[in-house]
Amino acid sequence: MWLDNMITGMMRGTGQLDAATGTLTDEGDFSCPITGESHRWYRAAWTVVDQNHTTYESYARTSEGREFKSMEIHYTRTQ
């Protein structure tokens, strides 16, 4: 599940963890308030880089079906 202040619903997906790379990948859909689609596709990857850093990447598709990276966040532990 993913919730934030940019969408009015929940993103819901399924996936699995690759323990060798430390990456959790999932894909699913969400209700998009911008396009009005009730089942807009997404794919995401959450990677544990090391004990103090993680990266989150999210992908979407254009209306023609071409996949593109829609978001990348780098998290760093401060304490």
N, CA, C and O atoms as a Maestro MAE file, in Angstrom:
{
 s_m_m2io_version
 :::
 2.0.0
}

f_m_ct {
 s_m_title
 :::
 protein
 m_atom[316] {
  # First column is atom index #
  i_m_mmod_type
  r_m_x_coord
  r_m_y_coord
  r_m_z_coord
  i_m_residue_number
  s_m_chain_name
  s_m_pdb_residue_name
  s_m_pdb_atom_name
  i_m_atomic_number
  :::
  1 25 0.841 -1.178 0.000 1 A "MET " " N  " 7
  2 3 0.000 0.000 0.000 1 A "MET " " CA " 6
  3 2 0.883 1.237 0.000 1 A "MET " " C  " 6
  4 15 1.927 1.279 0.650 1 A "MET " " O  " 8
  5 25 0.440 2.237 -0.741 2 A "TRP " " N  " 7
  6 3 1.144 3.519 -0.758 2 A "TRP " " CA " 6
  7 2 0.098 4.605 -0.658 2 A "TRP " " C  " 6
  8 15 -0.897 4.586 -1.381 2 A "TRP " " O  " 8
  9 25 0.320 5.553 0.238 3 A "LEU " " N  " 7
  10 3 -0.556 6.705 0.399 3 A "LEU " " CA " 6
  11 2 0.310 7.953 0.431 3 A "LEU " " C  " 6
  12 15 1.384 7.948 1.034 3 A "LEU " " O  " 8
  13 25 -0.142 9.010 -0.205 4 A "ASP " " N  " 7
  14 3 0.527 10.302 -0.060 4 A "ASP " " CA " 6
  15 2 -0.468 11.411 -0.360 4 A "ASP " " C  " 6
  16 15 -1.637 11.139 -0.634 4 A "ASP " " O  " 8
  17 25 -0.020 12.649 -0.313 5 A "ASN " " N  " 7
  18 3 -0.935 13.776 -0.493 5 A "ASN " " CA " 6
  19 2 -1.136 14.181 -1.953 5 A "ASN " " C  " 6
  20 15 -1.777 15.197 -2.221 5 A "ASN " " O  " 8
  21 25 -0.603 13.410 -2.896 6 A "MET " " N  " 7
  22 3 -0.773 13.727 -4.314 6 A "MET " " CA " 6
  23 2 -1.891 12.913 -4.982 6 A "MET " " C  " 6
  24 15 -2.285 13.217 -6.108 6 A "MET " " O  " 8
  25 25 -2.400 11.890 -4.300 7 A "ILE " " N  " 7
  26 3 -3.488 11.083 -4.859 7 A "ILE " " CA " 6
  27 2 -4.608 11.006 -3.829 7 A "ILE " " C  " 6
  28 15 -4.384 11.193 -2.634 7 A "ILE " " O  " 8
  29 25 -5.804 10.729 -4.306 8 A "THR " " N  " 7
  30 3 -6.951 10.676 -3.394 8 A "THR " " CA " 6
  31 2 -7.292 9.260 -2.954 8 A "THR " " C  " 6
  32 15 -8.232 9.059 -2.186 8 A "THR " " O  " 8
  33 25 -6.547 8.289 -3.428 9 A "GLY " " N  " 7
  34 3 -6.804 6.907 -3.058 9 A "GLY " " CA " 6
  35 2 -5.525 6.200 -2.676 9 A "GLY " " C  " 6
  36 15 -4.487 6.834 -2.489 9 A "GLY " " O  " 8
  37 25 -5.597 4.885 -2.561 10 A "MET " " N  " 7
  38 3 -4.443 4.080 -2.204 10 A "MET " " CA " 6
  39 2 -3.895 3.378 -3.433 10 A "MET " " C  " 6
  40 15 -4.652 2.936 -4.296 10 A "MET " " O  " 8
  41 25 -2.580 3.278 -3.507 11 A "MET " " N  " 7
  42 3 -1.941 2.450 -4.519 11 A "MET " " CA " 6
  43 2 -1.812 1.061 -3.903 11 A "MET " " C  " 6
  44 15 -1.305 0.908 -2.792 11 A "MET " " O  " 8
  45 25 -2.274 0.058 -4.633 12 A "ARG " " N  " 7
  46 3 -2.249 -1.295 -4.103 12 A "ARG " " CA " 6
  47 2 -1.533 -2.199 -5.088 12 A "ARG " " C  " 6
  48 15 -1.882 -2.243 -6.268 12 A "ARG " " O  " 8
  49 25 -0.527 -2.923 -4.601 13 A "GLY " " N  " 7
  50 3 0.223 -3.803 -5.484 13 A "GLY " " CA " 6
  51 2 0.716 -5.035 -4.757 13 A "GLY " " C  " 6
  52 15 0.579 -5.161 -3.540 13 A "GLY " " O  " 8
  53 25 1.289 -5.936 -5.526 14 A "THR " " N  " 7
  54 3 1.895 -7.139 -4.979 14 A "THR " " CA " 6
  55 2 3.279 -7.300 -5.592 14 A "THR " " C  " 6
  56 15 3.548 -6.809 -6.689 14 A "THR " " O  " 8
  57 25 4.138 -7.984 -4.880 15 A "GLY " " N  " 7
  58 3 5.484 -8.192 -5.378 15 A "GLY " " CA " 6
  59 2 6.254 -9.109 -4.472 15 A "GLY " " C  " 6
  60 15 5.683 -9.856 -3.677 15 A "GLY " " O  " 8
  61 25 7.583 -9.042 -4.605 16 A "GLN " " N  " 7
  62 3 8.408 -9.884 -3.760 16 A "GLN " " CA " 6
  63 2 9.774 -9.272 -3.542 16 A "GLN " " C  " 6
  64 15 10.207 -8.384 -4.277 16 A "GLN " " O  " 8
  65 25 10.443 -9.770 -2.511 17 A "LEU " " N  " 7
  66 3 11.760 -9.298 -2.129 17 A "LEU " " CA " 6
  67 2 12.825 -10.192 -2.740 17 A "LEU " " C  " 6
  68 15 12.754 -11.417 -2.641 17 A "LEU " " O  " 8
  69 25 13.813 -9.570 -3.372 18 A "ASP " " N  " 7
  70 3 15.002 -10.276 -3.827 18 A "ASP " " CA " 6
  71 2 16.054 -10.052 -2.747 18 A "ASP " " C  " 6
  72 15 16.683 -8.994 -2.701 18 A "ASP " " O  " 8
  73 25 16.246 -11.036 -1.883 19 A "ALA " " N  " 7
  74 3 17.155 -10.888 -0.750 19 A "ALA " " CA " 6
  75 2 18.595 -10.674 -1.200 19 A "ALA " " C  " 6
  76 15 19.361 -10.023 -0.490 19 A "ALA " " O  " 8
  77 25 18.982 -11.195 -2.345 20 A "ALA " " N  " 7
  78 3 20.355 -11.052 -2.826 20 A "ALA " " CA " 6
  79 2 20.688 -9.602 -3.163 20 A "ALA " " C  " 6
  80 15 21.810 -9.154 -2.926 20 A "ALA " " O  " 8
  81 25 19.719 -8.862 -3.716 21 A "THR " " N  " 7
  82 3 19.963 -7.463 -4.091 21 A "THR " " CA " 6
  83 2 19.374 -6.481 -3.086 21 A "THR " " C  " 6
  84 15 19.654 -5.284 -3.162 21 A "THR " " O  " 8
  85 25 18.563 -6.964 -2.145 22 A "GLY " " N  " 7
  86 3 17.908 -6.086 -1.178 22 A "GLY " " CA " 6
  87 2 16.837 -5.225 -1.801 22 A "GLY " " C  " 6
  88 15 16.576 -4.117 -1.332 22 A "GLY " " O  " 8
  89 25 16.206 -5.725 -2.866 23 A "THR " " N  " 7
  90 3 15.198 -4.940 -3.589 23 A "THR " " CA " 6
  91 2 13.814 -5.579 -3.483 23 A "THR " " C  " 6
  92 15 13.625 -6.756 -3.789 23 A "THR " " O  " 8
  93 25 12.863 -4.772 -3.044 24 A "LEU " " N  " 7
  94 3 11.458 -5.172 -3.013 24 A "LEU " " CA " 6
  95 2 10.792 -4.564 -4.240 24 A "LEU " " C  " 6
  96 15 10.755 -3.340 -4.370 24 A "LEU " " O  " 8
  97 25 10.267 -5.386 -5.143 25 A "THR " " N  " 7
  98 3 9.584 -4.883 -6.330 25 A "THR " " CA " 6
  99 2 8.107 -5.221 -6.235 25 A "THR " " C  " 6
  100 15 7.734 -6.280 -5.731 25 A "THR " " O  " 8
  101 25 7.277 -4.323 -6.718 26 A "ASP " " N  " 7
  102 3 5.844 -4.591 -6.753 26 A "ASP " " CA " 6
  103 2 5.226 -3.853 -7.938 26 A "ASP " " C  " 6
  104 15 5.800 -2.907 -8.478 26 A "ASP " " O  " 8
  105 25 4.049 -4.310 -8.319 27 A "GLU " " N  " 7
  106 3 3.259 -3.600 -9.321 27 A "GLU " " CA " 6
  107 2 1.791 -3.770 -8.996 27 A "GLU " " C  " 6
  108 15 1.377 -4.740 -8.361 27 A "GLU " " O  " 8
  109 25 1.022 -2.804 -9.447 28 A "GLY " " N  " 7
  110 3 -0.399 -2.824 -9.151 28 A "GLY " " CA " 6
  111 2 -1.091 -1.666 -9.822 28 A "GLY " " C  " 6
  112 15 -0.703 -1.244 -10.911 28 A "GLY " " O  " 8
  113 25 -2.123 -1.149 -9.169 29 A "ASP " " N  " 7
  114 3 -2.868 -0.049 -9.769 29 A "ASP " " CA " 6
  115 2 -3.382 0.906 -8.699 29 A "ASP " " C  " 6
  116 15 -3.303 0.640 -7.500 29 A "ASP " " O  " 8
  117 25 -3.911 2.027 -9.178 30 A "PHE " " N  " 7
  118 3 -4.469 3.037 -8.290 30 A "PHE " " CA " 6
  119 2 -5.481 3.860 -9.067 30 A "PHE " " C  " 6
  120 15 -5.494 3.849 -10.298 30 A "PHE " " O  " 8
  121 25 -6.318 4.565 -8.346 31 A "SER " " N  " 7
  122 3 -7.303 5.455 -8.947 31 A "SER " " CA " 6
  123 2 -6.635 6.810 -9.159 31 A "SER " " C  " 6
  124 15 -6.196 7.434 -8.192 31 A "SER " " O  " 8
  125 25 -6.550 7.276 -10.404 32 A "CYS " " N  " 7
  126 3 -5.836 8.512 -10.730 32 A "CYS " " CA " 6
  127 2 -6.805 9.696 -10.825 32 A "CYS " " C  " 6
  128 15 -7.659 9.710 -11.711 32 A "CYS " " O  " 8
  129 25 -6.693 10.682 -9.941 33 A "PRO " " N  " 7
  130 3 -7.605 11.825 -9.981 33 A "PRO " " CA " 6
  131 2 -7.348 12.762 -11.167 33 A "PRO " " C  " 6
  132 15 -8.227 13.539 -11.538 33 A "PRO " " O  " 8
  133 25 -6.159 12.696 -11.760 34 A "ILE " " N  " 7
  134 3 -5.829 13.570 -12.887 34 A "ILE " " CA " 6
  135 2 -6.458 13.063 -14.178 34 A "ILE " " C  " 6
  136 15 -7.066 13.834 -14.921 34 A "ILE " " O  " 8
  137 25 -6.310 11.747 -14.451 35 A "THR " " N  " 7
  138 3 -6.832 11.182 -15.702 35 A "THR " " CA " 6
  139 2 -8.242 10.628 -15.562 35 A "THR " " C  " 6
  140 15 -8.935 10.423 -16.559 35 A "THR " " O  " 8
  141 25 -8.671 10.383 -14.319 36 A "GLY " " N  " 7
  142 3 -9.984 9.786 -14.105 36 A "GLY " " CA " 6
  143 2 -9.982 8.269 -14.228 36 A "GLY " " C  " 6
  144 15 -11.031 7.640 -14.087 36 A "GLY " " O  " 8
  145 25 -8.816 7.668 -14.490 37 A "GLU " " N  " 7
  146 3 -8.739 6.209 -14.595 37 A "GLU " " CA " 6
  147 2 -8.916 5.580 -13.212 37 A "GLU " " C  " 6
  148 15 -8.337 6.042 -12.229 37 A "GLU " " O  " 8
  149 25 -9.716 4.531 -13.153 38 A "SER " " N  " 7
  150 3 -9.923 3.868 -11.866 38 A "SER " " CA " 6
  151 2 -8.886 2.777 -11.613 38 A "SER " " C  " 6
  152 15 -8.748 2.314 -10.481 38 A "SER " " O  " 8
  153 25 -8.158 2.361 -12.643 39 A "HIS " " N  " 7
  154 3 -7.136 1.321 -12.492 39 A "HIS " " CA " 6
  155 2 -5.898 1.691 -13.309 39 A "HIS " " C  " 6
  156 15 -5.618 1.069 -14.333 39 A "HIS " " O  " 8
  157 25 -5.169 2.690 -12.859 40 A "ARG " " N  " 7
  158 3 -3.940 3.105 -13.553 40 A "ARG " " CA " 6
  159 2 -2.772 2.263 -13.032 40 A "ARG " " C  " 6
  160 15 -2.591 2.131 -11.822 40 A "ARG " " O  " 8
  161 25 -1.983 1.695 -13.943 41 A "TRP " " N  " 7
  162 3 -0.891 0.776 -13.626 41 A "TRP " " CA " 6
  163 2 0.323 1.513 -13.065 41 A "TRP " " C  " 6
  164 15 0.588 2.655 -13.440 41 A "TRP " " O  " 8
  165 25 1.056 0.861 -12.167 42 A "TYR " " N  " 7
  166 3 2.358 1.348 -11.708 42 A "TYR " " CA " 6
  167 2 3.260 0.152 -11.403 42 A "TYR " " C  " 6
  168 15 2.789 -0.969 -11.213 42 A "TYR " " O  " 8
  169 25 4.554 0.416 -11.361 43 A "ARG " " N  " 7
  170 3 5.556 -0.548 -10.909 43 A "ARG " " CA " 6
  171 2 6.511 0.214 -10.006 43 A "ARG " " C  " 6
  172 15 6.799 1.384 -10.260 43 A "ARG " " O  " 8
  173 25 7.006 -0.432 -8.955 44 A "ALA " " N  " 7
  174 3 7.901 0.253 -8.024 44 A "ALA " " CA " 6
  175 2 9.009 -0.686 -7.564 44 A "ALA " " C  " 6
  176 15 8.856 -1.908 -7.558 44 A "ALA " " O  " 8
  177 25 10.136 -0.076 -7.176 45 A "ALA " " N  " 7
  178 3 11.267 -0.831 -6.632 45 A "ALA " " CA " 6
  179 2 11.827 -0.071 -5.436 45 A "ALA " " C  " 6
  180 15 12.157 1.111 -5.538 45 A "ALA " " O  " 8
  181 25 11.929 -0.755 -4.311 46 A "TRP " " N  " 7
  182 3 12.483 -0.189 -3.085 46 A "TRP " " CA " 6
  183 2 13.760 -0.965 -2.788 46 A "TRP " " C  " 6
  184 15 13.710 -2.169 -2.537 46 A "TRP " " O  " 8
  185 25 14.916 -0.276 -2.816 47 A "THR " " N  " 7
  186 3 16.203 -0.944 -2.662 47 A "THR " " CA " 6
  187 2 16.919 -0.473 -1.402 47 A "THR " " C  " 6
  188 15 17.071 0.726 -1.174 47 A "THR " " O  " 8
  189 25 17.355 -1.430 -0.589 48 A "VAL " " N  " 7
  190 3 18.183 -1.131 0.574 48 A "VAL " " CA " 6
  191 2 19.624 -1.098 0.067 48 A "VAL " " C  " 6
  192 15 20.195 -2.133 -0.276 48 A "VAL " " O  " 8
  193 25 20.200 0.097 0.024 49 A "VAL " " N  " 7
  194 3 21.560 0.264 -0.481 49 A "VAL " " CA " 6
  195 2 22.563 -0.178 0.579 49 A "VAL " " C  " 6
  196 15 23.474 -0.958 0.300 49 A "VAL " " O  " 8
  197 25 22.388 0.322 1.783 50 A "ASP " " N  " 7
  198 3 23.196 -0.077 2.931 50 A "ASP " " CA " 6
  199 2 22.404 0.256 4.191 50 A "ASP " " C  " 6
  200 15 21.226 0.602 4.107 50 A "ASP " " O  " 8
  201 25 23.032 0.157 5.341 51 A "GLN " " N  " 7
  202 3 22.320 0.355 6.611 51 A "GLN " " CA " 6
  203 2 21.746 1.766 6.757 51 A "GLN " " C  " 6
  204 15 20.828 1.971 7.550 51 A "GLN " " O  " 8
  205 25 22.266 2.735 6.012 52 A "ASN " " N  " 7
  206 3 21.835 4.126 6.153 52 A "ASN " " CA " 6
  207 2 21.178 4.723 4.918 52 A "ASN " " C  " 6
  208 15 20.794 5.893 4.939 52 A "ASN " " O  " 8
  209 25 21.039 3.958 3.852 53 A "HIS " " N  " 7
  210 3 20.503 4.503 2.596 53 A "HIS " " CA " 6
  211 2 19.538 3.528 1.930 53 A "HIS " " C  " 6
  212 15 19.801 2.327 1.860 53 A "HIS " " O  " 8
  213 25 18.421 4.057 1.443 54 A "THR " " N  " 7
  214 3 17.484 3.299 0.622 54 A "THR " " CA " 6
  215 2 17.053 4.178 -0.550 54 A "THR " " C  " 6
  216 15 17.142 5.404 -0.493 54 A "THR " " O  " 8
  217 25 16.590 3.530 -1.601 55 A "THR " " N  " 7
  218 3 16.119 4.233 -2.792 55 A "THR " " CA " 6
  219 2 14.749 3.681 -3.181 55 A "THR " " C  " 6
  220 15 14.529 2.470 -3.154 55 A "THR " " O  " 8
  221 25 13.839 4.572 -3.538 56 A "TYR " " N  " 7
  222 3 12.509 4.186 -4.024 56 A "TYR " " CA " 6
  223 2 12.342 4.726 -5.440 56 A "TYR " " C  " 6
  224 15 12.548 5.915 -5.686 56 A "TYR " " O  " 8
  225 25 11.968 3.850 -6.368 57 A "GLU " " N  " 7
  226 3 11.709 4.253 -7.756 57 A "GLU " " CA " 6
  227 2 10.308 3.798 -8.145 57 A "GLU " " C  " 6
  228 15 9.902 2.678 -7.836 57 A "GLU " " O  " 8
  229 25 9.575 4.671 -8.823 58 A "SER " " N  " 7
  230 3 8.229 4.351 -9.268 58 A "SER " " CA " 6
  231 2 8.128 4.583 -10.774 58 A "SER " " C  " 6
  232 15 8.694 5.540 -11.302 58 A "SER " " O  " 8
  233 25 7.405 3.704 -11.456 59 A "TYR " " N  " 7
  234 3 7.264 3.757 -12.912 59 A "TYR " " CA " 6
  235 2 5.788 3.774 -13.292 59 A "TYR " " C  " 6
  236 15 4.955 3.179 -12.608 59 A "TYR " " O  " 8
  237 25 5.476 4.450 -14.375 60 A "ALA " " N  " 7
  238 3 4.108 4.512 -14.911 60 A "ALA " " CA " 6
  239 2 4.188 4.278 -16.418 60 A "ALA " " C  " 6
  240 15 5.270 4.048 -16.958 60 A "ALA " " O  " 8
  241 25 3.060 4.337 -17.082 61 A "ARG " " N  " 7
  242 3 3.004 4.164 -18.538 61 A "ARG " " CA " 6
  243 2 2.274 5.334 -19.175 61 A "ARG " " C  " 6
  244 15 1.322 5.876 -18.613 61 A "ARG " " O  " 8
  245 25 2.737 5.713 -20.359 62 A "THR " " N  " 7
  246 3 2.035 6.731 -21.140 62 A "THR " " CA " 6
  247 2 0.755 6.121 -21.693 62 A "THR " " C  " 6
  248 15 0.536 4.915 -21.575 62 A "THR " " O  " 8
  249 25 -0.088 6.946 -22.292 63 A "SER " " N  " 7
  250 3 -1.327 6.427 -22.901 63 A "SER " " CA " 6
  251 2 -1.015 5.473 -24.055 63 A "SER " " C  " 6
  252 15 -1.866 4.672 -24.441 63 A "SER " " O  " 8
  253 25 0.200 5.552 -24.609 64 A "GLU " " N  " 7
  254 3 0.620 4.634 -25.681 64 A "GLU " " CA " 6
  255 2 1.229 3.346 -25.127 64 A "GLU " " C  " 6
  256 15 1.570 2.441 -25.889 64 A "GLU " " O  " 8
  257 25 1.368 3.262 -23.790 65 A "GLY " " N  " 7
  258 3 1.889 2.049 -23.167 65 A "GLY " " CA " 6
  259 2 3.388 2.065 -22.909 65 A "GLY " " C  " 6
  260 15 3.936 1.055 -22.468 65 A "GLY " " O  " 8
  261 25 4.076 3.185 -23.170 66 A "ARG " " N  " 7
  262 3 5.523 3.269 -22.944 66 A "ARG " " CA " 6
  263 2 5.784 3.525 -21.464 66 A "ARG " " C  " 6
  264 15 5.229 4.456 -20.881 66 A "ARG " " O  " 8
  265 25 6.635 2.691 -20.858 67 A "GLU " " N  " 7
  266 3 6.957 2.837 -19.444 67 A "GLU " " CA " 6
  267 2 7.986 3.953 -19.245 67 A "GLU " " C  " 6
  268 15 8.909 4.111 -20.044 67 A "GLU " " O  " 8
  269 25 7.810 4.726 -18.159 68 A "PHE " " N  " 7
  270 3 8.769 5.773 -17.815 68 A "PHE " " CA " 6
  271 2 8.892 5.873 -16.294 68 A "PHE " " C  " 6
  272 15 7.967 5.523 -15.562 68 A "PHE " " O  " 8
  273 25 10.053 6.359 -15.829 69 A "LYS " " N  " 7
  274 3 10.257 6.550 -14.398 69 A "LYS " " CA " 6
  275 2 9.524 7.816 -13.998 69 A "LYS " " C  " 6
  276 15 9.775 8.886 -14.552 69 A "LYS " " O  " 8
  277 25 8.611 7.697 -13.031 70 A "SER " " N  " 7
  278 3 7.824 8.847 -12.599 70 A "SER " " CA " 6
  279 2 8.328 9.452 -11.293 70 A "SER " " C  " 6
  280 15 7.972 10.580 -10.952 70 A "SER " " O  " 8
  281 25 9.156 8.706 -10.561 71 A "MET " " N  " 7
  282 3 9.635 9.228 -9.291 71 A "MET " " CA " 6
  283 2 10.875 8.448 -8.860 71 A "MET " " C  " 6
  284 15 10.991 7.247 -9.107 71 A "MET " " O  " 8
  285 25 11.794 9.157 -8.213 72 A "GLU " " N  " 7
  286 3 12.953 8.528 -7.580 72 A "GLU " " CA " 6
  287 2 13.244 9.291 -6.296 72 A "GLU " " C  " 6
  288 15 13.401 10.512 -6.312 72 A "GLU " " O  " 8
  289 25 13.314 8.565 -5.188 73 A "ILE " " N  " 7
  290 3 13.574 9.178 -3.882 73 A "ILE " " CA " 6
  291 2 14.766 8.471 -3.254 73 A "ILE " " C  " 6
  292 15 14.831 7.241 -3.246 73 A "ILE " " O  " 8
  293 25 15.704 9.244 -2.730 74 A "HIS " " N  " 7
  294 3 16.855 8.706 -2.010 74 A "HIS " " CA " 6
  295 2 16.692 9.064 -0.534 74 A "HIS " " C  " 6
  296 15 16.600 10.238 -0.175 74 A "HIS " " O  " 8
  297 25 16.657 8.048 0.305 75 A "TYR " " N  " 7
  298 3 16.514 8.242 1.748 75 A "TYR " " CA " 6
  299 2 17.864 8.035 2.425 75 A "TYR " " C  " 6
  300 15 18.601 7.109 2.086 75 A "TYR " " O  " 8
  301 25 18.183 8.907 3.387 76 A "THR " " N  " 7
  302 3 19.422 8.803 4.149 76 A "THR " " CA " 6
  303 2 19.109 8.945 5.632 76 A "THR " " C  " 6
  304 15 18.453 9.901 6.047 76 A "THR " " O  " 8
  305 25 19.577 8.000 6.421 77 A "ARG " " N  " 7
  306 3 19.418 8.069 7.872 77 A "ARG " " CA " 6
  307 2 20.303 9.207 8.391 77 A "ARG " " C  " 6
  308 15 21.466 9.312 8.003 77 A "ARG " " O  " 8
  309 25 19.765 10.045 9.255 78 A "THR " " N  " 7
  310 3 20.531 11.179 9.744 78 A "THR " " CA " 6
  311 2 21.126 10.946 11.116 78 A "THR " " C  " 6
  312 15 22.040 11.673 11.505 78 A "THR " " O  " 8
  313 25 20.657 9.983 11.855 79 A "GLN " " N  " 7
  314 3 21.219 9.728 13.188 79 A "GLN " " CA " 6
  315 2 21.491 8.276 13.382 79 A "GLN " " C  " 6
  316 15 21.966 7.874 14.444 79 A "GLN " " O  " 8
  :::
 }
 m_bond[315] {
  # First column is bond index #
  i_m_from
  i_m_to
  i_m_order
  :::
  1 1 2 1
  2 2 3 1
  3 3 4 2
  4 3 5 1
  5 5 6 1
  6 6 7 1
  7 7 8 2
  8 7 9 1
  9 9 10 1
  10 10 11 1
  11 11 12 2
  12 11 13 1
  13 13 14 1
  14 14 15 1
  15 15 16 2
  16 15 17 1
  17 17 18 1
  18 18 19 1
  19 19 20 2
  20 19 21 1
  21 21 22 1
  22 22 23 1
  23 23 24 2
  24 23 25 1
  25 25 26 1
  26 26 27 1
  27 27 28 2
  28 27 29 1
  29 29 30 1
  30 30 31 1
  31 31 32 2
  32 31 33 1
  33 33 34 1
  34 34 35 1
  35 35 36 2
  36 35 37 1
  37 37 38 1
  38 38 39 1
  39 39 40 2
  40 39 41 1
  41 41 42 1
  42 42 43 1
  43 43 44 2
  44 43 45 1
  45 45 46 1
  46 46 47 1
  47 47 48 2
  48 47 49 1
  49 49 50 1
  50 50 51 1
  51 51 52 2
  52 51 53 1
  53 53 54 1
  54 54 55 1
  55 55 56 2
  56 55 57 1
  57 57 58 1
  58 58 59 1
  59 59 60 2
  60 59 61 1
  61 61 62 1
  62 62 63 1
  63 63 64 2
  64 63 65 1
  65 65 66 1
  66 66 67 1
  67 67 68 2
  68 67 69 1
  69 69 70 1
  70 70 71 1
  71 71 72 2
  72 71 73 1
  73 73 74 1
  74 74 75 1
  75 75 76 2
  76 75 77 1
  77 77 78 1
  78 78 79 1
  79 79 80 2
  80 79 81 1
  81 81 82 1
  82 82 83 1
  83 83 84 2
  84 83 85 1
  85 85 86 1
  86 86 87 1
  87 87 88 2
  88 87 89 1
  89 89 90 1
  90 90 91 1
  91 91 92 2
  92 91 93 1
  93 93 94 1
  94 94 95 1
  95 95 96 2
  96 95 97 1
  97 97 98 1
  98 98 99 1
  99 99 100 2
  100 99 101 1
  101 101 102 1
  102 102 103 1
  103 103 104 2
  104 103 105 1
  105 105 106 1
  106 106 107 1
  107 107 108 2
  108 107 109 1
  109 109 110 1
  110 110 111 1
  111 111 112 2
  112 111 113 1
  113 113 114 1
  114 114 115 1
  115 115 116 2
  116 115 117 1
  117 117 118 1
  118 118 119 1
  119 119 120 2
  120 119 121 1
  121 121 122 1
  122 122 123 1
  123 123 124 2
  124 123 125 1
  125 125 126 1
  126 126 127 1
  127 127 128 2
  128 127 129 1
  129 129 130 1
  130 130 131 1
  131 131 132 2
  132 131 133 1
  133 133 134 1
  134 134 135 1
  135 135 136 2
  136 135 137 1
  137 137 138 1
  138 138 139 1
  139 139 140 2
  140 139 141 1
  141 141 142 1
  142 142 143 1
  143 143 144 2
  144 143 145 1
  145 145 146 1
  146 146 147 1
  147 147 148 2
  148 147 149 1
  149 149 150 1
  150 150 151 1
  151 151 152 2
  152 151 153 1
  153 153 154 1
  154 154 155 1
  155 155 156 2
  156 155 157 1
  157 157 158 1
  158 158 159 1
  159 159 160 2
  160 159 161 1
  161 161 162 1
  162 162 163 1
  163 163 164 2
  164 163 165 1
  165 165 166 1
  166 166 167 1
  167 167 168 2
  168 167 169 1
  169 169 170 1
  170 170 171 1
  171 171 172 2
  172 171 173 1
  173 173 174 1
  174 174 175 1
  175 175 176 2
  176 175 177 1
  177 177 178 1
  178 178 179 1
  179 179 180 2
  180 179 181 1
  181 181 182 1
  182 182 183 1
  183 183 184 2
  184 183 185 1
  185 185 186 1
  186 186 187 1
  187 187 188 2
  188 187 189 1
  189 189 190 1
  190 190 191 1
  191 191 192 2
  192 191 193 1
  193 193 194 1
  194 194 195 1
  195 195 196 2
  196 195 197 1
  197 197 198 1
  198 198 199 1
  199 199 200 2
  200 199 201 1
  201 201 202 1
  202 202 203 1
  203 203 204 2
  204 203 205 1
  205 205 206 1
  206 206 207 1
  207 207 208 2
  208 207 209 1
  209 209 210 1
  210 210 211 1
  211 211 212 2
  212 211 213 1
  213 213 214 1
  214 214 215 1
  215 215 216 2
  216 215 217 1
  217 217 218 1
  218 218 219 1
  219 219 220 2
  220 219 221 1
  221 221 222 1
  222 222 223 1
  223 223 224 2
  224 223 225 1
  225 225 226 1
  226 226 227 1
  227 227 228 2
  228 227 229 1
  229 229 230 1
  230 230 231 1
  231 231 232 2
  232 231 233 1
  233 233 234 1
  234 234 235 1
  235 235 236 2
  236 235 237 1
  237 237 238 1
  238 238 239 1
  239 239 240 2
  240 239 241 1
  241 241 242 1
  242 242 243 1
  243 243 244 2
  244 243 245 1
  245 245 246 1
  246 246 247 1
  247 247 248 2
  248 247 249 1
  249 249 250 1
  250 250 251 1
  251 251 252 2
  252 251 253 1
  253 253 254 1
  254 254 255 1
  255 255 256 2
  256 255 257 1
  257 257 258 1
  258 258 259 1
  259 259 260 2
  260 259 261 1
  261 261 262 1
  262 262 263 1
  263 263 264 2
  264 263 265 1
  265 265 266 1
  266 266 267 1
  267 267 268 2
  268 267 269 1
  269 269 270 1
  270 270 271 1
  271 271 272 2
  272 271 273 1
  273 273 274 1
  274 274 275 1
  275 275 276 2
  276 275 277 1
  277 277 278 1
  278 278 279 1
  279 279 280 2
  280 279 281 1
  281 281 282 1
  282 282 283 1
  283 283 284 2
  284 283 285 1
  285 285 286 1
  286 286 287 1
  287 287 288 2
  288 287 289 1
  289 289 290 1
  290 290 291 1
  291 291 292 2
  292 291 293 1
  293 293 294 1
  294 294 295 1
  295 295 296 2
  296 295 297 1
  297 297 298 1
  298 298 299 1
  299 299 300 2
  300 299 301 1
  301 301 302 1
  302 302 303 1
  303 303 304 2
  304 303 305 1
  305 305 306 1
  306 306 307 1
  307 307 308 2
  308 307 309 1
  309 309 310 1
  310 310 311 1
  311 311 312 2
  312 311 313 1
  313 313 314 1
  314 314 315 1
  315 315 316 2
  :::
 }
}
